[in-house]
Amino acid sequence: MATRPATVLQLRSSAGMYGADGVVLALDQALRSEGVPGVLLCIRNYLLDRQPLHEAAAAAGCDAVLVPCRGRIDMRTVDALVAQIDARGAGVLHVHDYKSAFYAWLAVRRRPGVKLVATLHGWVESSRALRLYTTLELALLRRFDALAVVSRPQVERLLRAGVPRDRIHQVDNGIAMPAPAPPNPTLRHMLGLDGTGPVLAAVARLSPEKNLAQLVPAFAAASSANPRARLLVVGDGPERDALQALADASGAGGRIVFTGRRDDVADIYRTVDALVLPSLSEGMPLVVLEAMSHGLPVIASAVGEVPRLLAGTAHGVLLPPGDAGQLEAALQQAIAAPPGHDARAVETVRSDYSTAAMAARYLDLYHSLQARDHGRKSA
């Protein structure tokens, strides 16, 4: 029987509750259900009044700690991480973003017996600063014991950056299956959907890589023949004001509803007829798995692992990324004839993308790092 790994510290610097944050929270809960002692460490985002991931973790009953951070670089953050390593007897420090990777690497230089693992949820490179952060992160990741990726293109990117192949592991995201529940009529009324026709939803951070600036005019054109159709844009981000202005300028402002960030996304999935994700880049998007788990048809760009996910559906539609014409055509089809419940998608998530399956893969990874050390000591 494999030895249970020592305490696993997960570390994340978060700007909100987005896809990667949901994966981190789900992994922490799944590991604890397997009897693995763990702590979810959240680096305080000094730009935010609230710390959504830490709050969600505490509300879920996780052992959650908010790590102090007072600026872009704060060496007291490193001190706090070292203190957590010592207090918890940590054997693995598992990070989930470039800022966490930087602080974790500095901390483990003081505690070299701790294994460094990073999960790469996908790179956002929509600005010069973000491209610089990615370059610095790739250089740093060569010093990690193991890297987990969520899509195959990431493997090639890491190899080009000089990461040895035996340190790279593909670990699929996993989610908890939703409890059966009927649509919430109160939510429809709150969102102004009473008496409307087909409802599509984009659930995403409102940022350039999600390509919502192309979705808004495509929906405006696709819904012109059916003004009762609606598009819900669920989420928040730096492009919100620009997208709302674009919706108004398109003449479809009354048909496009910006909900802001919501804590009831499961109810959103039960309310709408399809999910639309026209991203220019993705890893393995959690929103696609979530929509599939509800049997919701998905229209999405063929980026990252989206083609593999939609191969396990009956009604999924793949689009070339950035192709406005095909996006509009797919929206027209979904508005004219919503495809209905996708039972095959539900079964695909249940069998292949559960939180238990994700936790088992990470446990195998942690065990392999332990075994490697044990082999060296025996030799």
N, C-alpha and C positions, 0 to 999 in steps of 0.2 A: 504494500500500500504506500502511495506517495506521502511524503511528510507534509503536513500542513504548513504553509508558509507563515513566517513571522508576520507581525502586524503590517498591513498595507496602508500606507498613507496616500490618498489621492489628493492632488493639488491642482487647483484651477483658479485663474484670474478671470473673473466674469464681468460682462457688461449687461447681463440680463438673463432671463430664462429662455434660451434658444435651443436649437437641436442638440448641440454638443453638451450643453448643461443638463439636458434631460438624460443623455446617455450616461454622464458622470453620476448623476443621482441614481439612475437605475442600476448601474454597475455596483455602486456602494451597497445598495439594498440587496442585490442578488448575492454578492460575496458574503454578506452577513448571514443570509439564509443558508449558505453553505458552511457556516461556522468559522469563517475567516475573520479574525479581529481586524477592524479597519476604522479609519478616521477620515472624514472629508474635510480637508483644509481649503478654505476659500481666502484668497488674497484680497484684502479690502481694496475696492476700487475707489480711490480718493476723489474721483470726479462725480461720484453718485452719492445721493443722500441715503438711498436704500441699497441693500446688498441682496438681490433677489435669489441667487443660488443658495446662499447661506440660510436665508429665511425659509426657503422651500425645504432644505435639508433638515433644519431643526424641526419644522412642522411635521416632517415625515418620520421623525423619531430617530434620525441618524445621529451618530456621534460627530457633531459638526463644530469646527473651530474657525473663527474669523481671525486670519493672520494680519497683524497691523502692517500698513504700508502708507506712507505719507507723501509719496511723490513718485516720479518715474523710476528713480533708483534710490532705494532706502536700505542700507546695510542692516538696519534693525529687523527688517523682514528676514534676512538670512539668519540672524541670531534666533528669531522666533521659530524658524524651521528646525534649526539644530536642537533647540529645546524640546520641540515636539518629537523629534527622532529619539532623543535620549529618554524622554518621559514615557514613550509608548513602546520602546524596544523595537523600533521599526526595522524590518528587513528589506522592504521595497518602498521606494518613493516613486509614485506613478503620476506623471504630469499630463496636462491636457491643453497646453497652449504655449506660445513662445515665451511669454513673461514668466510663467511658472517654470519652464525649462531653465531659464537663466538663473532664477533664484535657487532652484533645486540643485543645479550643478555647483553653484557656490557653496551650498550647505553640505553637499556630499563630499566635497573636497576636504571638509573637516571630519567627516565620518565615512571613510572610504569603504567600509564593509557593507554599506547600504547599496542595494541595486537600484539603478536608475532606469525607469521605463517611461516612454512617452507614447501617447496615442496622438496621431496626426488626423484631425477631423476634416482637413481640407484647408488649402491656403486661399486667403483673400488678398489679391494683388491689384486692387483698383486704384492705387495711388503710388507715388514714388516712395513715400514713407513706408507703406505696407510692403512694397517689393524689397526695400532695404531690410525690414524686419525678417522677411522670409529668408533672405540671403544669410543674415546673421544666425538665424535659427538653424538652417541647414549645416552651417559650419559647426555650431555647438552640438548638434545631434550626433555627429561622428564620435563623440565622447560618451554616448549613452550605451548601456548594456543591451537594451532591446528597444526596437521601435515597432509599434503596431500601427498599421495603416488600414483604412477602411475601403480603399479602392486600388485596383491594379495599376492605374497610371502613376500613383504615388510611389510605387516600387521603383519604377524607372527613374523618377525624379531623384530619389534618394541614392540610387546607384550612381547617377551622374554626379551627385554631390560628394561621392567618395565614401558612402556608408557601406561596409561589408555586407554581402548578401545574407550571411547567416545571422545577422542581427535584425533583419526585417521580417515581420510576421504580419500576415493579413488576418485581421480579426473583425468579423462582421458585427455591426451594431445590432442590438437587441432591444425589444420593448415588451412591456407587459400587455397582455391582451385586455381589451376594454370589457367591462362588465356590460351585459346586454341591458339596453334601456331604450325607451321610445324617444322620438324627437321631443324637444322642449317647446311647447307652443308659446310660452312666455318669452323665450328668447327670440322667436320669430317676430313677435310684436315689438320687442325692444329694438330690434334691428330694422324695423320698418319693412318687413317682408310679407306682411299680411296681404293676401290677394295678388301676389306677384307670380310670375312664371318660374322657369328654371333658374336656379341659383348656383353659381360657380364660386369657388373660393380660392384665393391665393394666401397661403399661410407662410409668412417669411419675414425675415428682417428686411426693412425697407432700405436696401443698400444696392449699389450699382450691379454687383455680380448676380443679383436675383433677376435682373432684366425686366423689372416691372414697368419701366418706362416704355417698353415695347408692348407689354400686355395691355396697358390702358387704352391706347388708340386701337389696338386689334379688337379688344372687346367692344369698344364704341362702334366700330364698323360691323362686327359680327352680330351685334344686338339691335342694329337699326331696324331690322324687319320684325323684331319682337321687343317692343319697348317695355314689356313687363319683365324681361330677364334682368337679373341682378348679378353683380360681381362684388363679393366681400373681399376686401383687402385687410387681412388680419395680421397685425404686428405693428412695430414702430421702428424708427431708424432715421438716419440722416436725410433720406430722400422724401420724407413724408410730405412736406410742404410743396415740393416740386411736383410730386405725383398728384396731389390734390388739385394744383393749378392746371396740370396737364389734363386731368379728368374734366375740369370745368371748361377748358378751351376746346375739348373734343366734342362738346355738346352732350356728353353722356354723364355729366356730373350727378344727375338724379338717379342714374342706374348703377353707380359705383359707390359702395358704402365703405368708408374707412373706419374700422372698428377700434383701431389702436391695439395695444397689447391686451390680450385676454387670458384669464386663468381658466376659462371653460372651453378650451379648444375641442375637447371630446364632444361637447354638445354642438359645437359648430359643425363637426364632421357629420353628426346625426341629422343636421338641418339642411345641408346643401346637397347638390346633385353630382358634383365632381370637384376634384382638386386640380388646380393649374399651377405648374411650377416651371416657368420658362427660363431657368437659370442659365448663365453662361459657364458656370463652373460649380461642381459639387463633389463631395466625396461619396458618402452613402447617406442621403438626406433622411433625417428622422421623420420629417413630415410625410414623406412618401410611405414609409412603413406604417405610420399612424393611420393615414387615410386607408391604406390597404387593409389594416386590421379591422376597420369599420365596414369593409366591403365597398368603399367609395371608389368609383372610377378615377383614374389619374391621367392627366394630360401633362407631359413633361419633356424637357429637352434631353437628348441622348448624351448626357455628360456623366462622368464618374461611373458609379455603379447603378445608375438609374436603368439602363437597358437590362441588366441582370435582374433587377427587382421586377420590372414590368413584364419580363418573360414569364413570371409566375402569376400572371393575372389573365382574366378573360377579356377585360375591357380597357386595358391600358393603351395609351396612344403615345408613341415616341415621335419627337420632332427634332429636326436639325437645329442645333443651337443658333439663335439669332435670325432664324428664317421667319420674317413677319408674315409672309403670305401663308405659309403652312400653319402658323399659329392661328391666324384669323380663320382659316378653313376648318381647323379642328374645333375652334370655339363655336362656329356656326353649326357644325354637326351636333355638338353637345347641347346647344340651345334648342335645336330643332327636334332632336330625339335623344333625350337623356338615356344612357344605356342601362341604368338600374343597378341593383346590388351585384357586387362581384364576389361570389362565394369562393371562387378559386383563389383570389387574393387573400381572403381571410385565412384559408388553410395554409397557404404559403408562409404567411407570417407565423402562424401557430407552430408549424413544423420546423422552420429553418431560422427564424429570427426572434426567438424568445430571449428574455433576459437570462434565463437559466443556461441557454446555449452559449450566450456571450460570456457569462461568468466562468463556465467550464473551460472555454478557450483561454481566458486570461489566467485561470488557475494552472493550466498546462504550461503557460509561458512562465509564470512565477516559479513553478516546480523545476522547469528546465534550467533556470538560472541558479537555483539552489543546488541542483544535481551537478552542474558544472563546477561550482565551488567545492562540493564534496569530493568530486573526482580529483581536483587539484590537490586537496588536503591529503587524500589517500595516497596519491602518488608521492 
